[in-house]
Amino acid sequence: GTGPAAPPETPQPRVPAMLMTVEELKRLLQERFSDGEVDVWDLTGTSDHFGVDVTSKEFEGLSLIQQHKLVHEACGEALTTSIHALQIKTRTP
């Protein structure tokens, strides 16, 4: 005898990508723009729509699109996995 059959595997619901917290996103951006000021807030309370405000000398001489691209790059993979919307404000000090 092989004993009782094991219960069938119950399929796990697909867990959405880990949600970002305001603190995590702020830490990412502060690491990238260490000279600057970073403010992050949750736009909807759902941890996937954020507003960010970054003041950095790095933005001097860059177009708005280039500035926002730097912010996107700083967010890295989170931008494709856990962040659905990002409202960006960038400025130079």
DSSP file with accessible surface (Angstrom, degrees, kcal/mol):
  #  RESIDUE AA STRUCTURE BP1 BP2  ACC     N-H-->O    O-->H-N    N-H-->O    O-->H-N    TCO  KAPPA ALPHA  PHI   PSI    X-CA   Y-CA   Z-CA
    1    1 A G              0   0  131      0, 0.0     0, 0.0     0, 0.0     0, 0.0   0.000 360.0 360.0 360.0 142.0    0.0    0.0    0.0
    2    2 A T        -     0   0  148      1,-0.3     0, 0.0     0, 0.0     0, 0.0   0.392 360.0-123.8 -98.6   2.6    1.1    3.5   -0.8
    3    3 A G        -     0   0   51      2,-0.0    -1,-0.3     3,-0.0     3,-0.1  -0.183  55.1 -23.6  81.6-179.6   -1.1    5.1    1.8
    4    4 A P  S    S-     0   0  131      0, 0.0     2,-0.1     0, 0.0     0, 0.0  -0.324  75.0-104.2 -67.2 145.5   -3.7    7.9    1.2
    5    5 A A        -     0   0   98      1,-0.1    -2,-0.0    -2,-0.0     0, 0.0  -0.410  38.3-107.2 -67.7 143.1   -3.3   10.0   -1.9
    6    6 A A        -     0   0   86      1,-0.1    -1,-0.1    -2,-0.1     3,-0.1  -0.441  42.3 -98.7 -67.3 144.2   -1.9   13.5   -1.3
    7    7 A P        -     0   0  109      0, 0.0    -1,-0.1     0, 0.0     3,-0.1  -0.349  49.5 -94.2 -62.3 146.4   -4.6   16.2   -1.7
    8    8 A P        -     0   0  119      0, 0.0     2,-0.2     0, 0.0    -3,-0.0  -0.298  46.6 -97.2 -61.4 147.7   -4.4   17.8   -5.1
    9    9 A E        -     0   0  182     -3,-0.1    -3,-0.0     1,-0.1     0, 0.0  -0.483  33.1-137.5 -64.0 130.1   -2.4   21.0   -5.3
   10   10 A T        -     0   0  101     -2,-0.2     2,-0.1    -3,-0.1    -1,-0.1  -0.815  26.5-115.8 -89.0 126.3   -4.6   24.1   -5.0
   11   11 A P        -     0   0  123      0, 0.0     3,-0.0     0, 0.0    -1,-0.0  -0.415  27.1-126.7 -63.2 134.2   -3.4   26.6   -7.5
   12   12 A Q        -     0   0  157     -2,-0.1     3,-0.1     1,-0.1     2,-0.0  -0.657  25.2-111.7 -79.7 135.9   -2.0   29.7   -5.8
   13   13 A P        -     0   0  101      0, 0.0     2,-0.4     0, 0.0    -1,-0.1  -0.420  42.6 -98.8 -63.5 143.0   -3.6   33.0   -7.0
   14   14 A R        -     0   0  217      1,-0.1     0, 0.0    -2,-0.0     0, 0.0  -0.532  37.7-137.9 -68.2 119.8   -1.0   35.0   -8.9
   15   15 A V        -     0   0  111     -2,-0.4     3,-0.1     1,-0.1    -1,-0.1  -0.657  19.6-120.5 -80.1 129.3    0.3   37.5   -6.4
   16   16 A P        -     0   0   92      0, 0.0     3,-0.1     0, 0.0    -1,-0.1  -0.251  46.8 -74.0 -63.7 160.5    0.7   40.9   -8.0
   17   17 A A        -     0   0   41     64,-0.3    61,-0.0     1,-0.2    64,-0.0  -0.155  67.7 -80.0 -52.1 149.3    4.2   42.4   -8.0
   18   18 A M        -     0   0  156     -3,-0.1     2,-0.2     1,-0.1    -1,-0.2  -0.267  52.2-120.0 -53.5 133.0    5.3   43.7   -4.7
   19   19 A L        -     0   0   91     -3,-0.1     2,-0.2     1,-0.1    29,-0.1  -0.529  21.7-125.6 -77.9 144.8    3.9   47.0   -4.0
   20   20 A M        -     0   0   17     27,-0.9     2,-0.3    62,-0.4    -1,-0.1  -0.574  17.9-142.6 -80.0 151.8    6.2   50.0   -3.5
   21   21 A T     >  -     0   0   52     -2,-0.2     4,-2.4     1,-0.1     5,-0.3  -0.778  25.2-114.3-106.6 161.0    5.9   52.1   -0.4
   22   22 A V  H  > S+     0   0   35     -2,-0.3     4,-2.7     1,-0.2     5,-0.2   0.919 119.4  53.4 -55.3 -41.3    6.4   55.8   -0.4
   23   23 A E  H  > S+     0   0  136      1,-0.2     4,-2.4     2,-0.2    -1,-0.2   0.904 108.4  47.9 -63.0 -42.8    9.5   55.2    1.8
   24   24 A E  H  > S+     0   0   74      2,-0.2     4,-2.4     1,-0.2    -1,-0.2   0.919 113.4  46.7 -65.1 -44.0   11.0   52.7   -0.6
   25   25 A L  H  X S+     0   0    0     -4,-2.4     4,-2.3     2,-0.2     5,-0.2   0.924 112.3  50.8 -65.0 -41.0   10.5   54.9   -3.7
   26   26 A K  H  X S+     0   0   67     -4,-2.7     4,-2.8    -5,-0.3    -2,-0.2   0.919 109.5  51.0 -62.3 -40.7   11.9   57.9   -1.8
   27   27 A R  H  X S+     0   0  126     -4,-2.4     4,-2.3     1,-0.2    -1,-0.2   0.929 109.0  51.3 -63.6 -43.4   14.9   55.8   -0.8
   28   28 A L  H  X S+     0   0   45     -4,-2.4     4,-1.6     1,-0.2    -1,-0.2   0.929 114.4  43.2 -56.4 -47.7   15.5   54.8   -4.4
   29   29 A L  H  X S+     0   0    0     -4,-2.3     4,-3.1     1,-0.2    -1,-0.2   0.869 111.8  52.9 -71.3 -36.0   15.4   58.3   -5.6
   30   30 A Q  H  < S+     0   0   90     -4,-2.8    -1,-0.2     1,-0.2    -2,-0.2   0.863 107.4  52.6 -68.7 -32.7   17.5   59.7   -2.7
   31   31 A E  H >< S+     0   0  122     -4,-2.3     3,-0.6    -5,-0.2    -1,-0.2   0.900 115.5  41.4 -64.6 -39.7   20.2   57.2   -3.5
   32   32 A R  H 3< S+     0   0   82     -4,-1.6     2,-0.5     1,-0.3    -2,-0.2   0.887 124.6  34.6 -76.3 -40.4   20.2   58.3   -7.1
   33   33 A F  T >< S+     0   0    1     -4,-3.1     3,-1.7     1,-0.2    -1,-0.3  -0.545  71.6 157.7-112.7  63.3   19.9   62.1   -6.5
   34   34 A S  T <  S+     0   0  103     -3,-0.6    -1,-0.2    -2,-0.5    -2,-0.1   0.738  72.1  53.3 -65.4 -21.7   22.0   62.2   -3.3
   35   35 A D  T 3  S+     0   0   73     -3,-0.2    -1,-0.3     2,-0.1     2,-0.1   0.598 107.3  64.7 -82.8 -12.3   22.7   65.9   -3.7
   36   36 A G  S <  S-     0   0   22     -3,-1.7     2,-0.4    -6,-0.2    20,-0.2  -0.227  83.4 -99.1-108.5-170.6   19.1   66.8   -4.1
   37   37 A E  E     -A   55   0A 146     18,-2.2    18,-2.8    -2,-0.1     2,-0.4  -0.938  32.9-167.1-112.4 135.7   15.8   67.0   -2.3
   38   38 A V  E     -A   54   0A  11     -2,-0.4     2,-0.4    16,-0.2    16,-0.2  -0.981   8.6-179.3-127.4 130.6   13.2   64.2   -2.9
   39   39 A D  E     -A   53   0A  86     14,-2.5    14,-2.8    -2,-0.4     2,-0.4  -0.997   7.1-178.5-127.6 134.6    9.5   64.3   -2.0
   40   40 A V  E     +A   52   0A   9     -2,-0.4     2,-0.3    12,-0.2    12,-0.2  -0.995   2.8 174.7-133.4 139.0    7.2   61.3   -2.7
   41   41 A W  E     -A   51   0A  88     10,-2.5    10,-2.7    -2,-0.4     2,-0.6  -0.980  34.1-114.9-143.4 156.3    3.6   60.9   -2.0
   42   42 A D  E     -A   50   0A  46     -2,-0.3     8,-0.2     8,-0.2    -2,-0.0  -0.816  22.9-163.3 -91.3 118.3    0.9   58.2   -2.8
   43   43 A L  S    S+     0   0   62      6,-2.6     7,-0.2    -2,-0.6    -1,-0.1   0.798  84.4  17.2 -73.7 -30.8   -1.7   59.8   -5.1
   44   44 A T  S    S-     0   0   78      5,-0.8    -1,-0.2     0, 0.0     6,-0.1   0.481  97.3-113.8-123.7  -7.6   -4.4   57.2   -4.6
   45   45 A G  S    S+     0   0   62      4,-0.3    -2,-0.0     1,-0.0    -3,-0.0   0.583  93.5 101.4  80.7  10.0   -3.6   55.3   -1.4
   46   46 A T  S    S-     0   0   73      3,-0.2    -1,-0.0     0, 0.0    -4,-0.0   0.330  88.0-123.0-110.1   6.8   -3.1   52.1   -3.5
   47   47 A S  S    S+     0   0   33      2,-0.2   -27,-0.9     1,-0.1     3,-0.1   0.777  95.7  78.2  58.3  29.0    0.7   52.1   -3.5
   48   48 A D  S    S+     0   0   22      1,-0.2    36,-2.9   -29,-0.1    37,-2.0   0.400  79.2  64.3-140.4  -1.5    1.0   52.1   -7.3
   49   49 A H  E     + b   0  85A  61     35,-0.2    -6,-2.6    34,-0.2    -5,-0.8  -0.969  69.4 174.7-122.8 113.3    0.3   55.7   -8.3
   50   50 A F  E     -Ab  42  86A   0     35,-2.6    37,-2.9    -2,-0.5     2,-0.4  -0.866  28.3-148.6-122.4 153.1    2.9   58.1   -7.0
   51   51 A G  E     -Ab  41  87A   0    -10,-2.7   -10,-2.5    -2,-0.3     2,-0.4  -0.952  21.7-171.0-110.3 136.1    3.8   61.7   -7.2
   52   52 A V  E     -Ab  40  88A   0     35,-3.1    37,-2.3    -2,-0.4     2,-0.5  -0.986  12.8-168.1-130.0 144.0    7.5   62.6   -7.0
   53   53 A D  E     -Ab  39  89A  25    -14,-2.8   -14,-2.5    -2,-0.4     2,-0.5  -0.986  13.4-177.8-129.8 114.5    9.1   66.0   -6.7
   54   54 A V  E     -Ab  38  90A   0     35,-2.8    37,-1.9    -2,-0.5     2,-0.5  -0.976  12.1-171.4-123.1 126.1   12.9   66.0   -7.2
   55   55 A T  E     +Ab  37  91A  17    -18,-2.8   -18,-2.2    -2,-0.5     2,-0.3  -0.975  26.2 152.3-111.6 120.8   15.2   69.0   -6.9
   56   56 A S    >   -     0   0    0     35,-2.1     3,-1.4    -2,-0.5     4,-0.2  -0.992  53.0-135.0-152.0 143.1   18.7   68.2   -8.1
   57   57 A K  G >  S+     0   0  130     -2,-0.3     3,-1.9     1,-0.3    -1,-0.1   0.747 101.9  76.2 -64.3 -23.3   21.7   70.0   -9.6
   58   58 A E  G 3  S+     0   0   79      1,-0.3    -1,-0.3    -3,-0.1    34,-0.1   0.711  84.9  63.0 -60.9 -21.6   21.9   67.1  -12.0
   59   59 A F  G X  S+     0   0    1     -3,-1.4     3,-2.2    32,-0.2    -1,-0.3   0.590  73.4 120.5 -81.1  -9.3   19.0   68.5  -13.9
   60   60 A E  T <  S+     0   0  120     -3,-1.9     3,-0.1     1,-0.3    -3,-0.0  -0.321  84.4   7.5 -59.9 130.5   20.8   71.7  -14.9
   61   61 A G  T 3  S+     0   0   87      1,-0.3     2,-0.3    -2,-0.0    -1,-0.3   0.452 104.1 117.8  80.9  -1.0   21.0   72.1  -18.7
   62   62 A L    <   -     0   0   55     -3,-2.2    -1,-0.3     1,-0.1     2,-0.1  -0.754  65.9-117.1 -99.3 149.4   18.7   69.1  -19.3
   63   63 A S     >  -     0   0   56     -2,-0.3     4,-2.6     1,-0.1     5,-0.2  -0.341  33.6-105.4 -72.2 163.5   15.3   69.3  -21.0
   64   64 A L  H  > S+     0   0  107      1,-0.2     4,-2.8     2,-0.2     5,-0.2   0.908 123.2  53.0 -56.4 -41.4   12.2   68.3  -19.0
   65   65 A I  H  > S+     0   0  137      1,-0.2     4,-2.2     2,-0.2    -1,-0.2   0.929 109.8  47.5 -62.4 -43.0   12.1   65.0  -20.9
   66   66 A Q  H  > S+     0   0   95      2,-0.2     4,-1.9     1,-0.2    -1,-0.2   0.899 111.7  51.2 -65.2 -39.2   15.7   64.2  -20.1
   67   67 A Q  H  X S+     0   0   22     -4,-2.6     4,-1.6     1,-0.2    -2,-0.2   0.939 111.5  46.4 -62.4 -46.3   15.1   65.1  -16.4
   68   68 A H  H  X S+     0   0   49     -4,-2.8     4,-2.8     1,-0.2    -1,-0.2   0.865 107.8  57.9 -66.3 -33.2   12.1   62.9  -16.2
   69   69 A K  H  X S+     0   0  123     -4,-2.2     4,-2.8    -5,-0.2    -1,-0.2   0.896 103.7  52.4 -63.3 -40.5   14.0   60.1  -17.9
   70   70 A L  H  X S+     0   0   28     -4,-1.9     4,-2.0     2,-0.2    -1,-0.2   0.906 110.1  48.5 -60.7 -40.5   16.6   60.3  -15.2
   71   71 A V  H  X S+     0   0    0     -4,-1.6     4,-1.7     2,-0.2    -2,-0.2   0.934 110.9  50.3 -66.1 -43.8   13.8   59.9  -12.6
   72   72 A H  H  X S+     0   0   78     -4,-2.8     4,-1.0     1,-0.2     7,-0.2   0.926 110.4  49.8 -57.9 -45.3   12.4   56.9  -14.5
   73   73 A E  H  < S+     0   0  113     -4,-2.8     3,-0.5     1,-0.2    -1,-0.2   0.883 107.0  55.1 -62.9 -37.0   15.8   55.3  -14.6
   74   74 A A  H  < S+     0   0   14     -4,-2.0    -1,-0.2     1,-0.2    -2,-0.2   0.848 103.9  54.6 -65.1 -32.3   16.2   55.8  -10.9
   75   75 A C  H >< S+     0   0    3     -4,-1.7     3,-1.3    -3,-0.2     4,-0.3   0.747  89.5 173.4 -72.7 -23.6   13.0   54.0  -10.3
   76   76 A G  T ><  -     0   0   40     -4,-1.0     3,-1.5    -3,-0.5     4,-0.4  -0.164  59.3  -4.0  59.2-138.0   14.4   51.1  -12.3
   77   77 A E  T >> S+     0   0  152      1,-0.3     3,-1.5     2,-0.2     4,-1.4   0.760 121.8  73.9 -64.1 -26.7   12.4   47.8  -12.4
   78   78 A A  H <>>S+     0   0   13     -3,-1.3     5,-2.7     1,-0.3     4,-1.4   0.839  87.7  63.5 -56.9 -30.4    9.7   49.1  -10.1
   79   79 A L  H <45S+     0   0   47     -3,-1.5    -1,-0.3    -4,-0.3    -2,-0.2   0.807 110.8  36.1 -67.0 -27.4    8.5   51.3  -12.9
   80   80 A T  H <45S+     0   0  118     -3,-1.5    -1,-0.2    -4,-0.4    -2,-0.2   0.618 129.4  31.1 -98.0 -15.4    7.5   48.2  -14.9
   81   81 A T  H  <5S+     0   0   60     -4,-1.4   -64,-0.3    -3,-0.1    -3,-0.2   0.840 131.6   9.6-109.2 -52.3    6.4   46.0  -12.0
   82   82 A S  T  <5S+     0   0    7     -4,-1.4     2,-0.6    -5,-0.2   -62,-0.4   0.610 107.0  76.2-114.2 -11.5    4.9   47.9   -9.1
   83   83 A I      < +     0   0    7     -5,-2.7   -34,-0.2     1,-0.2     3,-0.1  -0.896  44.2 173.8-104.9 122.5    4.4   51.5  -10.2
   84   84 A H  S    S+     0   0  132    -36,-2.9     2,-0.4    -2,-0.6   -35,-0.2   0.755  71.0  16.7 -94.1 -31.8    1.4   52.1  -12.5
   85   85 A A  E     -b   49   0A  36    -37,-2.0   -35,-2.6     2,-0.0     2,-0.4  -0.997  59.7-171.9-144.8 141.4    1.6   55.8  -12.7
   86   86 A L  E     -b   50   0A  32     -2,-0.4     2,-0.6   -37,-0.2   -35,-0.2  -0.982   8.0-161.6-136.2 118.0    4.2   58.4  -11.8
   87   87 A Q  E     -b   51   0A 122    -37,-2.9   -35,-3.1    -2,-0.4     2,-0.5  -0.920  22.6-162.4 -97.2 119.6    3.6   62.1  -11.7
   88   88 A I  E     -b   52   0A  23     -2,-0.6     2,-0.4   -37,-0.2   -35,-0.2  -0.892  20.1-179.6-113.1 133.0    7.0   63.8  -11.9
   89   89 A K  E     -b   53   0A 122    -37,-2.3   -35,-2.8    -2,-0.5     2,-0.4  -0.999  13.8-179.7-121.3 128.5    8.1   67.3  -11.0
   90   90 A T  E     +b   54   0A  17     -2,-0.4     2,-0.3   -37,-0.2   -35,-0.2  -0.957   6.7 159.5-126.3 148.7   11.7   68.1  -11.5
   91   91 A R  E     -b   55   0A 113    -37,-1.9   -35,-2.1    -2,-0.4   -32,-0.2  -0.982  36.0-113.0-156.8 163.3   13.6   71.3  -10.8
   92   92 A T              0   0   61     -2,-0.3   -35,-0.2   -37,-0.2   -37,-0.0  -0.727 360.0 360.0 -97.7 153.0   17.0   72.7  -10.2
   93   93 A P              0   0  102      0, 0.0    -1,-0.1     0, 0.0   -37,-0.0  -0.197 360.0 360.0 -66.1 360.0   17.9   74.2   -6.9
